C-alpha cells in the first residue's frame, strides 16, 4: 500500500515542513555528506581544543583573562573565529554547516565552549548581520582575528525571559553626538574582559534598540565575577552604566527595532548550542565508556552489566539523533541562503527555521544533560568528586536549559510559530487536519511502510498525525491558547519527537554505511520517542477537551498509535559492542 501524505499537495521544504511530509520525502544534509574542507575545519578545531584548551583548563577557574584572550587569539589565527564573518571584513564567509562543525569541535570544555560561543555567535553576529559598512569595517576584522573579544548583553535583573521589559535607558545628550546610558545588565558572558559589547537599551524610555559599546567608554564599567555552579572558567559579570556616553554612530540597526536583532541572533545561538551539545555528548559518552570498560565489580567490568549497557546504548542513540537533527537544520539554512550573501537574506533564511532552532535548543540541552547524568551514574561515587571530569561536565551543562531563552520559552515558541504560519497560509495545517479526518474515517488510507525499519517509519508517520490531531483540538481554544502553557508545551514536545524520529530515520534510510548499527540506533531511539510523542499528545488533549468528550477523542487518538514490542536487550546489543570497540560514539565521519 502506498504511503499517504498528510497534505494533498506538495509541501515546500521550509521551516516546520517536517510535520507534513512523509519520512524520507526529501534528502537533507547529514554528516555523511560533509565535504573534505568541512571535515578539515572540524579536525583543526578539535585538535586545537585538545592541545590548547583541555590541557590548560584548570587555570580557567582562576579567571585568567590573559589565558582566555591568548586562546581566542590562537583560535583566530586558525580561522576558527571568522567562519561567519564575510571575507571583505577579514573573515572566511563560509556556510552554516561549517560554522556548526567548528562550534561542535570546541565542546571539549564547557567554560571554553561558552567563551568561544559568546564571541563568535551572539557577540559578533549582530554586527555581521545588522552593522553598517563603517561598523563592520571597524569591528569585524579584529573580532575575526581574535584581537578583540565580543559579548552580548540582553538580560537584566528584572528582565530575563521578558527581554523587552528592559529598564536600562539611553537618552540623546544635548550635544547630539552621544547617548547618555544608565542602568545595568546581568549575567554577561565574557563580561570581564570583552572589548566590544552588543547592548540592548530603551531609547528615550521606549524604543528597544541595540548599541555597540566599547570597553573604556566613559561611565561604563563591569562588576565583579559571579560565583557560579558551573562554567567557573568563563567570565560572567554585570555591566554598569552611569551616565555612560555612547556615540550616536554606535546605534546598531534601527532605533526601536532592537527586538529583531535580539530574537534573530538568538535563533543562531540556539542552533549553535545544539552543535556544542552534539560535541559534548560525544565527549561525555567517551568518558563513560572508558570508565565502564575498566571499572570492575563482582569480578568483571561493569560494561558487561545489562543496565550499564542500556545507558551506553541510549547515550549513543540520543547522540545520533541530535547530530542528525543539528546538521539537517544547518543544511536547510544553507540551502535557503543559496548563492546570496546579503545580510538581510541570510537572516531571513535563518529565521525561516526558527521552529527547528527552538527544537534543537531544547533537545541539545536536555538530552546532553541526561546523558551526562547517566555517565556520572556509571562512575558511581567517583563521578561525584572533582578527580573525574564528568563532575565538571555535570555542573557546566546545567545552565544550557537557561541560555539562549529558557527551555520553557522555547517550548511556547514552537507551537506558537506553527499556528501563526498556518494562519498565514505558510503551513498546510488545516489541510492536514482534513486529510486526517479522511484517514480516521477509512483506516486503509493510513501509511503502511514496508521493508527496512517499517515499524519505526510507521511510528514516526503516526506521531505526525498525533501532533495534528492534538493541535486541531488545541486550536479550538482560540486566543486563550496563548495563555495555556501546559497545552503549548505538550504540543512542542510532540513536535520535538516528530523532528527527531524524522531526522534519524531519514538519515539512516539514505545511508548504506554500517546499516545494522544504524538500524539498531534507530530502533532503540524510536521505541522510546514514539511513546513520548503519544503521551504528550494525550496530555494536550486532556487539557483542552470538555470532560464529556475526553474518552471519545482519546479513543480516536489511540487509533493513530500502535504499540510495537521491542526487546530492549536485543536493541542495546546491536549498539553497545560498537560503542565499546570505538571507545565512545560509534558513527565515524
JOURJO-V796638 format. One record per backbone hydrogen bond with DSSP energy under -0.5 kcal/mol. CO is the residue of the C=O (numbers start at 1). NH is the residue of the N-H. If there is no record, write none. Layout:
CO;NH, CO;NH
This chain:
10;12, 12;14, 14;17, 16;19, 17;20, 17;21, 20;6, 22;25, 30;33, 31;34, 35;39, 36;40, 37;41, 38;42, 39;43, 40;44, 41;45, 42;46, 43;47, 44;48, 45;49, 46;50, 47;51, 48;52, 48;53, 49;53, 49;54, 50;55, 53;56, 53;57, 54;57, 56;59, 57;60, 57;61, 59;62, 59;64, 60;63, 63;65, 64;68, 65;69, 66;70, 67;71, 68;72, 69;73, 70;74, 71;75, 72;76, 73;77, 74;78, 75;80, 75;81, 76;79, 82;85, 82;92, 82;93, 83;94, 85;93, 86;89, 86;91, 87;90, 95;99, 96;100, 97;101, 98;102, 99;103, 100;104, 101;105, 102;106, 103;106, 104;107, 106;109, 109;113, 110;114, 111;115, 112;116, 113;117, 114;118, 115;119, 116;120, 117;121, 117;122, 118;123, 119;124, 121;125, 124;127, 124;128, 125;129, 126;130, 127;131, 130;253, 132;136, 133;137, 134;138, 135;139, 136;140, 136;141, 139;143, 140;144, 141;145, 142;146, 142;147, 142;148, 149;195, 149;196, 151;198, 152;154, 153;200, 155;186, 156;159, 159;156, 161;163, 162;165, 163;166, 168;202, 169;182, 170;204, 171;180, 173;176, 177;248, 178;173, 179;181, 179;246, 180;171, 181;244, 182;169, 183;241, 185;239, 187;189, 188;191, 188;237, 190;193, 190;194, 195;215, 196;151, 197;199, 197;213, 198;153, 199;201, 199;211, 201;203, 201;209, 202;170, 202;205, 203;206, 203;207, 206;208, 207;203, 208;258, 209;201, 210;252, 211;199, 211;213, 213;197, 214;217, 217;220, 218;245, 219;242, 221;240, 224;238, 226;228, 231;234, 234;236, 235;190, 235;191, 236;226, 237;188, 238;223, 239;185, 240;221, 240;242, 241;183, 244;181, 244;246, 245;247, 246;179, 247;250, 248;251, 250;212, 251;253, 252;210, 254;257, 257;260, 257;261, 258;262, 259;263, 260;264, 261;265, 262;266, 263;267, 264;268, 265;269, 266;270, 267;271, 268;272, 269;273, 270;274, 271;275, 272;276, 273;277, 274;278, 275;279, 276;280, 277;281, 278;282, 279;283, 280;284, 281;285, 282;286, 283;287, 284;288, 285;289, 286;290, 287;291, 288;292, 289;293, 290;294, 291;295, 292;303, 295;302, 297;300, 300;297, 301;304, 302;305, 305;309, 306;310, 307;311, 308;312, 309;313, 310;314, 311;315, 312;316, 313;317, 314;318, 315;319, 316;320, 317;321, 318;322, 319;323, 320;324, 321;325, 322;326, 323;327, 324;328, 325;329, 326;330, 327;331, 328;332, 329;333, 330;334, 331;335, 332;336, 333;337, 334;338, 337;340, 342;346, 343;347, 344;348, 345;349, 346;350, 347;351, 348;352, 349;353, 350;353, 351;354, 353;357, 354;358, 355;359, 356;360, 357;361, 358;362, 359;363, 360;364, 361;365, 362;366, 363;367, 363;368, 364;368, 365;369, 366;370, 367;371, 368;372, 369;373, 370;374, 371;375, 372;376, 373;377, 374;378, 375;379, 376;380, 377;380, 379;382, 380;383, 381;384, 382;385, 385;388, 388;391, 388;392, 389;393, 390;394, 391;395, 392;396, 393;397, 394;398, 395;398, 397;400, 398;401, 399;402, 399;403, 401;407, 402;405, 406;410, 407;411, 408;412, 409;413, 410;414, 411;415, 412;416, 413;417, 414;418, 415;419, 416;420, 417;421, 418;422, 419;423, 420;424, 421;426, 421;427, 422;425, 427;429, 428;432, 429;433, 430;434, 431;435, 432;436, 433;437, 434;438, 435;439, 436;440, 437;441, 438;442, 442;445, 443;446, 451;454, 453;457, 454;458, 455;459, 456;460, 457;461, 458;462, 459;463, 460;464, 461;465, 462;466, 463;467, 464;468, 465;469, 466;470, 467;471, 468;472, 469;473, 470;474, 471;475, 472;476, 473;476, 474;477, 475;478, 477;480, 478;481, 479;482, 480;483, 481;484, 483;485, 484;487, 484;488, 485;489, 486;490, 487;491, 488;492, 489;493, 490;494, 491;495, 492;496, 493;497, 494;498, 495;499, 496;500, 497;501, 498;502, 499;503, 500;504, 501;505, 502;506, 503;507, 504;508, 505;509, 506;510, 508;511, 512;515, 514;518, 515;519, 516;520, 517;521, 518;522, 519;523, 520;524, 521;525, 522;526, 523;527, 524;528, 525;528, 525;529, 526;530, 528;532, 529;533, 530;534, 531;535, 532;536, 533;537, 534;538, 535;539, 536;540, 537;541, 538;542, 539;543, 540;544, 541;544, 541;545, 546;549, 546;550, 547;550, 549;553, 550;554, 551;555, 552;556, 553;557, 554;558, 555;559, 556;559, 557;560, 558;561, 561;563, 563;565, 566;568, 567;571, 568;572, 569;573, 570;574, 571;574, 572;575, 572;576, 575;578, 575;579, 576;580, 577;581, 578;582, 579;583, 579;584, 586;588
